[in-house]
């Protein structure tokens, strides 16, 4: 085992760009250099038990014997809150480092990744304010609350999908507590939480990525997406604050209710996935420290050598 202090690696990028495979290759390349490595999930929807097909979650048997953390950590009825995740992920990383191993943070949920990598704190919560805002959300809809947010904090509104009522409520909750802005962005002068951090960002040309994503969605339905969602309904998926709104799962639920046909559910999921991938690319492009690679062709051994050289 190498005597160097454990590092924190991050493999980030848009959905469908090969993060999972690259993270496994990276862990094996580190092991070949005498450094054990373990993987920590940074995909918000892969936190949920039973949400496997629609999140492209890697089966346990395909994990090459590498320890994985924060997969299947929540029931579908629980809320995946980024402040909770920050604490959980950092605790997992500290435990991995305590074993003398490198930690590899892997995922495409931008705010979750940023919350771990950079030293910034999320605004506090106020349950009473949030309950009032959620009641208004149910009564008035996301559009009305988004209009209020846009007037009060245009910068925060620019970062938030107008249809994402949960995030709109959170932004208004922060403002109601006297915060100057919603804390859903990188600080102006970020500092790494862990001093020895290496970021690898995966990319695929848009002309190639779009058909890959469309095929992935079709493959989800062919692999039994509807059956998976039917099972999750029995676990309370429709009561889930976060899980029920996940791309693909919301559309499968609509199909099961008869609100969408199969073709409509697939087409809507494809469109939302493409839009989400664009937002992910925009988010991670702000990571000045990232080394951008094509996961399909890059040599993980080279990434380890460059990382160890501090370049």
C-alpha positions as CSV (number, residue, x, y, z in Angstrom):
1,X,0.0,0.0,0.0
2,X,1.3,3.5,-0.9
3,X,2.2,5.6,2.1
4,X,0.8,8.8,0.5
5,X,-2.2,10.4,2.2
6,X,-5.5,9.3,0.8
7,X,-7.0,11.4,-2.0
8,X,-10.5,12.4,-3.0
9,X,-11.3,11.7,-6.6
10,X,-14.5,12.9,-8.3
11,X,-15.8,11.4,-11.6
12,X,-18.6,13.7,-12.8
13,X,-20.4,14.5,-16.0
14,X,-23.7,14.3,-17.8
15,X,-25.9,11.1,-17.7
16,X,-24.8,8.5,-20.3
17,X,-21.2,9.7,-20.6
18,X,-19.5,6.7,-19.0
19,X,-18.9,7.8,-15.4
20,X,-19.7,4.4,-13.9
21,X,-17.3,2.4,-16.0
22,X,-14.6,4.9,-15.7
23,X,-14.9,5.0,-11.9
24,X,-14.4,1.2,-11.8
25,X,-11.4,1.4,-14.1
26,X,-10.0,4.2,-12.0
27,X,-10.3,2.2,-8.8
28,X,-8.6,-0.8,-10.4
29,X,-5.8,1.5,-11.8
30,X,-5.3,2.9,-8.3
31,X,-5.2,-0.6,-6.8
32,X,-2.5,-1.6,-9.4
33,X,-0.4,1.3,-8.0
34,X,-0.9,0.0,-4.4
35,X,-3.7,2.3,-3.4
36,X,-7.0,0.8,-2.4
37,X,-10.1,2.8,-3.5
38,X,-13.8,2.8,-2.7
39,X,-16.7,4.5,-4.5
40,X,-19.2,6.9,-3.1
41,X,-22.4,7.6,-5.0
42,X,-23.3,11.2,-6.0
43,X,-26.4,10.4,-8.0
44,X,-29.4,11.6,-6.1
45,X,-31.8,9.0,-7.5
46,X,-29.4,6.1,-7.0
47,X,-29.8,6.8,-3.2
48,X,-33.2,5.1,-3.4
49,X,-33.7,1.4,-2.8
50,X,-35.4,-0.3,-5.7
51,X,-34.9,2.5,-8.2
52,X,-32.5,0.5,-10.3
53,X,-33.5,0.3,-14.0
54,X,-34.5,4.0,-14.3
55,X,-31.3,5.2,-12.7
56,X,-28.9,2.8,-14.5
57,X,-27.7,1.6,-11.1
58,X,-24.8,-0.9,-11.4
59,X,-25.8,-4.3,-10.0
60,X,-23.7,-5.5,-7.1
61,X,-22.4,-8.4,-9.2
62,X,-20.9,-6.0,-11.7
63,X,-19.0,-3.9,-9.2
64,X,-15.8,-5.8,-9.6
65,X,-15.4,-6.4,-5.9
66,X,-15.0,-2.7,-5.2
67,X,-16.8,-1.3,-2.2
68,X,-19.7,1.1,-3.0
69,X,-21.3,3.5,-0.6
70,X,-24.6,5.5,-0.4
71,X,-26.4,3.3,-2.9
72,X,-29.9,2.2,-1.7
73,X,-29.6,4.4,1.3
74,X,-33.1,5.8,1.3
75,X,-36.7,4.5,1.0
76,X,-38.7,6.0,-1.8
77,X,-40.9,7.8,0.7
78,X,-37.9,9.7,2.1
79,X,-36.6,13.1,0.9
80,X,-33.1,13.2,-0.7
81,X,-32.0,16.5,0.8
82,X,-28.6,17.9,-0.3
83,X,-27.6,19.0,3.2
84,X,-28.3,15.5,4.5
85,X,-26.3,14.1,1.6
86,X,-23.4,16.4,2.2
87,X,-23.0,15.0,5.8
88,X,-23.5,11.4,4.8
89,X,-21.1,11.5,1.9
90,X,-18.4,13.3,3.8
91,X,-18.8,10.8,6.7
92,X,-18.4,7.9,4.2
93,X,-15.3,9.5,2.6
94,X,-13.7,10.1,6.1
95,X,-14.3,6.4,6.9
96,X,-12.7,5.3,3.6
97,X,-9.7,7.6,4.2
98,X,-9.5,6.2,7.7
99,X,-8.9,2.8,6.1
100,X,-6.0,4.3,4.1
101,X,-7.9,4.1,0.8
102,X,-8.7,6.7,-1.8
103,X,-12.4,7.7,-2.2
104,X,-14.0,8.2,-5.6
105,X,-17.1,10.3,-5.7
106,X,-19.2,9.4,-8.7
107,X,-22.3,11.0,-10.1
108,X,-24.0,13.7,-12.1
109,X,-26.1,15.5,-9.5
110,X,-24.3,18.8,-9.6
111,X,-25.4,20.4,-6.3
112,X,-24.7,17.1,-4.5
113,X,-21.2,16.8,-5.9
114,X,-20.4,20.5,-5.2
115,X,-21.8,20.2,-1.7
116,X,-19.1,17.5,-1.0
117,X,-16.2,18.9,-2.9
118,X,-16.3,22.5,-1.8
119,X,-16.3,24.0,1.6
120,X,-19.6,25.7,1.8
121,X,-22.6,25.4,4.0
122,X,-26.3,25.2,3.1
123,X,-28.8,27.6,4.6
124,X,-30.9,26.4,7.6
125,X,-34.3,25.0,7.3
126,X,-37.5,26.4,8.8
127,X,-40.2,23.7,8.9
128,X,-43.1,26.1,9.5
129,X,-42.1,28.3,6.6
130,X,-41.6,25.3,4.3
131,X,-45.0,23.9,5.3
132,X,-46.7,27.2,4.5
133,X,-44.9,27.4,1.1
134,X,-45.7,23.8,0.3
135,X,-49.4,24.5,1.0
136,X,-49.2,27.4,-1.4
137,X,-47.5,25.2,-4.0
138,X,-50.4,22.7,-3.8
139,X,-53.0,25.5,-4.0
140,X,-51.4,27.8,-6.6
141,X,-48.9,25.6,-8.5
142,X,-45.2,25.9,-9.2
143,X,-45.6,28.7,-11.8
144,X,-47.0,31.2,-9.3
145,X,-44.3,30.5,-6.7
146,X,-41.6,30.7,-9.4
147,X,-42.9,34.1,-10.5
148,X,-42.5,35.3,-6.9
149,X,-39.0,33.9,-6.8
150,X,-38.0,35.5,-10.1
151,X,-39.1,38.9,-8.7
152,X,-37.3,38.4,-5.4
153,X,-34.1,36.7,-6.6
154,X,-33.7,36.6,-10.4
155,X,-30.3,34.9,-10.1
156,X,-31.7,32.0,-8.1
157,X,-34.6,31.7,-10.4
158,X,-32.2,31.5,-13.4
159,X,-30.7,28.3,-11.9
160,X,-33.9,26.5,-11.1
161,X,-36.3,24.7,-13.4
162,X,-39.7,26.5,-13.1
163,X,-41.5,23.2,-12.9
164,X,-39.4,21.9,-10.0
165,X,-41.8,23.0,-7.2
166,X,-39.6,21.5,-4.5
167,X,-36.6,23.6,-5.4
168,X,-38.7,26.7,-5.8
169,X,-40.1,26.2,-2.3
170,X,-36.6,25.7,-0.9
171,X,-35.4,29.0,-2.5
172,X,-38.3,30.9,-1.1
173,X,-37.8,29.3,2.3
174,X,-34.2,30.6,2.4
175,X,-35.3,34.1,1.4
176,X,-38.0,34.1,4.0
177,X,-35.4,33.5,6.7
178,X,-33.5,36.6,5.6
179,X,-31.0,34.9,3.3
180,X,-29.7,37.2,0.5
181,X,-30.0,34.4,-2.0
182,X,-30.7,30.7,-2.4
183,X,-27.5,28.7,-1.6
184,X,-27.8,26.4,-4.7
185,X,-24.6,27.5,-6.4
186,X,-20.9,27.3,-6.0
187,X,-19.4,30.0,-3.8
188,X,-17.7,32.9,-5.6
189,X,-14.2,31.8,-4.4
190,X,-14.6,28.0,-3.6
191,X,-12.0,26.1,-1.6
192,X,-11.8,22.3,-1.6
193,X,-13.2,20.6,1.4
194,X,-10.5,18.0,1.1
195,X,-7.1,19.5,0.2
196,X,-6.0,16.7,-2.2
197,X,-8.9,16.5,-4.6
198,X,-8.8,15.4,-8.3
199,X,-11.8,16.0,-10.6
200,X,-12.4,14.0,-13.8
201,X,-15.3,15.1,-16.0
202,X,-16.6,12.8,-18.7
203,X,-17.9,14.1,-22.0
204,X,-19.4,12.9,-25.2
205,X,-20.1,15.0,-28.3
206,X,-23.7,16.1,-28.4
207,X,-24.3,14.6,-31.8
208,X,-23.3,11.2,-30.3
209,X,-24.8,11.7,-26.9
210,X,-28.4,12.4,-27.9
211,X,-29.0,9.0,-29.7
212,X,-27.2,7.3,-26.8
213,X,-29.6,8.8,-24.3
214,X,-32.7,8.1,-26.5
215,X,-31.6,4.5,-26.8
216,X,-31.0,4.3,-23.1
217,X,-34.6,5.4,-22.3
218,X,-36.0,2.8,-24.8
219,X,-33.8,0.2,-23.1
220,X,-35.2,1.1,-19.7
221,X,-38.8,0.4,-20.8
222,X,-37.7,-2.8,-22.6
223,X,-35.8,-3.9,-19.4
224,X,-39.0,-3.7,-17.2
225,X,-39.2,-0.1,-16.1
226,X,-43.0,-0.3,-15.8
227,X,-42.8,-3.4,-13.6
228,X,-40.1,-1.8,-11.4
229,X,-42.3,1.3,-10.9
230,X,-45.4,-0.9,-10.2
231,X,-43.4,-2.6,-7.4
232,X,-42.2,0.7,-6.0
233,X,-45.8,1.9,-5.9
234,X,-46.3,-0.8,-3.3
235,X,-43.4,0.8,-1.3
236,X,-45.1,4.2,-1.4
237,X,-43.4,5.7,-4.4
238,X,-46.3,8.1,-5.1
239,X,-46.0,9.5,-1.6
240,X,-42.3,10.3,-2.2
241,X,-41.3,13.9,-2.1
242,X,-38.3,13.4,-4.4
243,X,-38.4,9.9,-5.9
244,X,-41.9,10.3,-7.5
245,X,-40.7,13.3,-9.5
246,X,-37.6,11.5,-10.9
247,X,-37.2,11.6,-14.6
248,X,-38.6,8.3,-16.0
249,X,-40.4,7.4,-12.8
250,X,-42.9,10.2,-13.0
251,X,-43.6,9.2,-16.6
252,X,-43.9,5.5,-15.8
253,X,-46.4,6.4,-13.0
254,X,-48.4,8.5,-15.5
255,X,-48.4,5.5,-17.9
256,X,-49.7,3.2,-15.1
257,X,-52.4,5.7,-14.2
258,X,-53.4,5.9,-17.9
259,X,-52.4,9.5,-18.3
260,X,-49.8,8.7,-20.9
261,X,-49.4,6.0,-23.5
262,X,-46.1,4.0,-23.5
263,X,-44.9,5.9,-26.5
264,X,-45.7,9.2,-24.8
265,X,-44.0,8.2,-21.6
266,X,-40.9,7.2,-23.4
267,X,-40.8,10.3,-25.6
268,X,-41.3,12.6,-22.6
269,X,-38.6,10.8,-20.6
270,X,-36.2,11.2,-23.6
271,X,-36.9,14.9,-23.9
272,X,-36.4,15.5,-20.2
273,X,-33.2,13.4,-20.1
274,X,-31.7,15.4,-23.0
275,X,-32.6,18.6,-21.2
276,X,-31.2,17.4,-17.9
277,X,-27.9,16.3,-19.6
278,X,-27.5,19.9,-21.0
279,X,-28.0,21.3,-17.5
280,X,-25.4,18.9,-16.1
281,X,-22.8,19.9,-18.7
282,X,-23.4,23.6,-17.9
283,X,-23.0,22.9,-14.2
284,X,-19.8,20.9,-14.5
285,X,-18.2,23.3,-17.0
286,X,-17.8,25.7,-14.1
287,X,-15.4,23.3,-12.5
288,X,-12.1,25.0,-13.5
289,X,-10.1,22.2,-11.9
290,X,-11.7,19.4,-13.9
291,X,-9.8,17.3,-16.4
292,X,-12.3,16.5,-19.3
293,X,-12.0,13.1,-20.9
294,X,-13.9,10.8,-23.2
295,X,-14.6,7.8,-20.9
296,X,-14.8,5.5,-23.9
297,X,-11.2,6.0,-24.9
298,X,-9.3,7.4,-21.9
299,X,-6.7,5.2,-20.1
300,X,-7.4,5.2,-16.4
301,X,-3.8,4.4,-15.6
302,X,-2.8,7.7,-17.3
303,X,-5.4,9.5,-15.2
304,X,-3.9,8.1,-12.0
305,X,-0.3,9.1,-13.1
306,X,-1.5,12.6,-13.9
307,X,-3.4,12.8,-10.6
308,X,-0.4,11.7,-8.6
309,X,1.8,14.2,-10.4
310,X,-0.7,16.9,-9.2
311,X,-1.4,18.2,-12.7
